[in-house]
C-alpha cells in the first residue's frame, strides 16, 4: 500500500491500487447502486431520465457507461422493423451485473 491523494476529494490515503479514498469509493458505489436500481425499475431510461430519477449527474452516468458498468442499447426489433434509428442515449444494465451476483 502506498500513500496517494484521492482523485475525487484530494485527501491523502493508503492505496492498494484504488484512485479513490475509502469514503469516496463508498459514495461512488452508492451512486452506482442508485442508478442500477432505477434502471431495473425503468428499463430503457435515457441518461437525462436516469439523472433526474436518481440525482446522479449525467456526467457520472456517462462515466459508468465509459467504465463498462452500463451499456447503450442497440436497435430493438420494433425499431429495426420500422427502420428508425435507435436512441443512442438509452441505457441498460449489463448482463454482467447478474453474473457478479447483483440480482434484481
C-alpha positions in Angstrom: 0.0 0.0 0.0 1.2 3.4 -0.9 0.2 7.0 0.1 -1.9 8.6 -2.6 -4.2 11.6 -3.0 -7.9 10.8 -3.7 -8.8 11.7 -7.3 -12.2 12.9 -6.1 -11.7 14.8 -2.8 -7.9 15.2 -2.7 -7.4 13.5 0.7 -4.3 11.5 1.4 -5.0 7.8 1.9 -3.2 4.5 1.7 -4.0 3.0 -1.6 -4.0 -0.7 -2.6 -4.4 0.3 -6.2 -7.6 2.5 -6.0 -7.6 6.1 -7.1 -10.4 6.9 -4.7 -10.2 7.0 -0.9 -12.5 4.6 1.0 -15.1 7.4 1.7 -15.3 8.4 -2.0 -15.2 4.8 -3.2 -18.2 4.1 -0.9 -20.1 7.1 -2.3 -19.3 6.1 -5.8 -20.7 2.6 -5.2 -23.8 4.0 -3.6 -24.4 6.2 -6.6 -24.0 3.3 -9.0 -26.4 1.2 -6.9 -29.0 4.0 -7.2 -28.6 4.1 -11.0 -28.7 0.2 -11.1 -32.0 0.1 -9.1 -33.5 2.9 -11.1 -32.8 1.1 -14.3 -34.2 -2.1 -13.0 -37.5 -0.2 -12.4 -37.3 1.9 -15.6 -35.6 -0.2 -18.3 -34.8 1.8 -21.4 -34.5 5.2 -19.5 -32.1 7.6 -21.1 -29.2 9.4 -19.4 -31.3 12.5 -18.5 -34.1 10.4 -17.1 -31.6 8.4 -15.0 -30.0 11.6 -13.8 -33.4 13.2 -12.8 -34.6 10.0 -11.2 -31.5 9.3 -9.1 -30.0 12.7 -8.5 -26.7 11.4 -10.1 -25.2 13.9 -12.5 -25.4 12.9 -16.2 -21.6 13.0 -16.5 -21.4 10.4 -13.7 -23.9 8.1 -15.5 -21.8 8.6 -18.6 -18.7 7.6 -16.7 -20.4 4.4 -15.7 -21.0 3.8 -19.4 -17.4 4.5 -20.2 -16.2 2.2 -17.4 -18.3 -0.6 -19.0 -20.6 -0.9 -16.0 -23.6 0.1 -18.2 -24.1 -0.1 -21.9 -26.1 1.7 -24.5 -28.9 -0.2 -26.2 -28.9 -1.2 -29.8 -31.9 -1.2 -32.0 -34.9 -3.0 -30.7 -36.7 -5.4 -33.1 -39.5 -2.9 -33.4 -37.1 -0.1 -34.3 -35.4 -2.3 -36.9 -38.7 -3.2 -38.5 -39.8 0.4 -38.6 -36.3 1.4 -39.9 -36.0 4.1 -37.3 -32.6 4.8 -35.7 -32.2 3.6 -32.1 -32.0 6.2 -29.4 -28.2 6.1 -28.6 -28.7 7.7 -25.2 -30.8 4.8 -23.8 -29.0 3.0 -21.0 -29.3 -0.6 -20.0 -27.7 -2.8 -17.3 -25.1 -5.2 -18.5 -25.8 -8.9 -18.1 -22.6 -9.0 -16.2 -24.3 -7.4 -13.2 -26.3 -10.7 -12.7 -23.1 -12.7 -13.2 -21.5 -10.7 -10.4 -24.4 -11.6 -8.2 -26.2 -8.2 -8.3 -29.6 -9.9 -8.6 -32.6 -7.8 -9.4 
